Amino acid sequence: MWCQTLLVLAASLSVSLARPHIHPLSSDMINYINKLNTTWKAGHNFHDVDYGYVKNLCGTLLKGPKLPIMVQSAGGMKLPKQFDAREQWPECPTLKEIRDQGSCGSCWAFGAAEAISDRICIHTKGKVSVEISSQDLLTCCDSCGMGCNGGYPANAWEFWTEQGLVTGGLYNSHIGCRPYTIEPCEHHVNGSRPPCTGEGGDTPECITQCESGYTPSYQKDKHYGKTSYGVPSEEEQIQSEIYKNGPVEGAFIVYEDFPSYKSGKDKSTDPTSIIKTSQQTTQGDWQLILIFPFLSLLLRCVSACDGLCFGRTRHKDDWLGRGERCSLLALCKLLEH
């Protein structure tokens, strides 16, 4: 197997103006944001839920182990202005797959399992096309954190290289050795499925045998990675990694105003530049984050409970590694105010 990547992105744009404490999901917060007249507008996205529910939607633990950084050598390679992994590797169906983690904070496991699935296919030129089991990673990686209550992405990738992962499809799909066992649900919208109850709760048991009727055995079904590494946060490094090796997993911090995002985008030339200044966040000051212009795409990924995605690189160039299911699956953490 070829390499895999964990990318951790941290970006924040801070806004000055001291303010009293405002509840993050309140109308006062929305009015406060909109009165600042920045490049985006706020509105209600969550109804009849408390702040703890929203925080639990974010299932990554950022203060965990780190992977060694691998710097990509340009080597004369010219990156295209537009790139869509679905078109680059049409022989790999997992690039188009949308997984639903249900009422479980397992985005750290989903991000890894999905990118691993893609990379196995990409680097075998379509000869091996499997759905790596999110269930196996979520339930059996003891070093990865707290299961449905959050996990460490770096450990997820190391688990693949050291212990291996079996195959497993979506809920009730009976595909692979260990399909996902947590039922899909409606994430903050009305639909035919039951509403989600929030991420967290009990993590399913680690079962080291395959679903009845599946062959080969659990141990023989395992797939292993060759190595694991991170990439620098520079845009060209991220682009080069995706272009050469396929989708990556990433994480970044979002702040308390982000759940109220409705429309708009950051129009600055540097997507991570500071447009105004404030005191240190460790003192509890308010900061708002404008990651990249395609925030509507990011929010759709949040609503789908499939993490956040990186849908843009430089200025108006579009780079999609996973389409709306997230080119760069990113995970989030809401900070305590």
C-alpha angles and dihedrals in degrees: 000000000000128000129290132208140221115195122190115196122188119186133161135170111197129209125208125219117100113241138179119254111289123187106251096230098040131111087242090062092049092048091047092052094046093049089059086066095212125156095287140047130228130219142154115293100156123054129188094000132113127235091256090063091054093047090051090059087075109076108179127101106212100186094071138102119318130220122231112268119247115201113209117226112224090214093187091302113150113211117220121239091237129035133174117180091206089063095039093054107024090161090070111079095182089073087073097041121116115203125194116213093194120203095343132098092232100126090117089061095041093052092053097042093049096047091045090052090052095048094049089056095042096050095045089049091240096309091114113040113168139150106237110219116256085188093059093050094043096050106031105041102092093178094052097083131252105340110223089012096062139294148205114263094203091057090050091060093044090051089058093052096042106032104016130225131247126221125267137159136208127309113301091357096120087214118141132350100302116017119191113279102195113096119242116248142184110273108214093319136089116255147129095287126075115271118263116255096210132271120289133053129107120350115225118253122271106248116189097200133075128253113280112279096020123122144230107045124264094261094045092048094060121117121203133204122224097222142337130224144155128238129223117264094243111120096235091051090053092046093048092050094050092043094050103033110016137246121357135201121238142175134206138171121254124192134226097273095056097085088062095058113131110158146342135063145234108269097184117121092235109056093206101039121128109245096184134005135238139170121284116297089228086074091059098256120159118259127175125205127218103180105177135336095261093074093140086062090048093051093049087057090050091050090050087053088233098123124256126299139221105226102163140044119179126009108301098349114117121218116179120175097169105014114226089340086071130276092211107023105217129189127212144212125195111216123228111255 
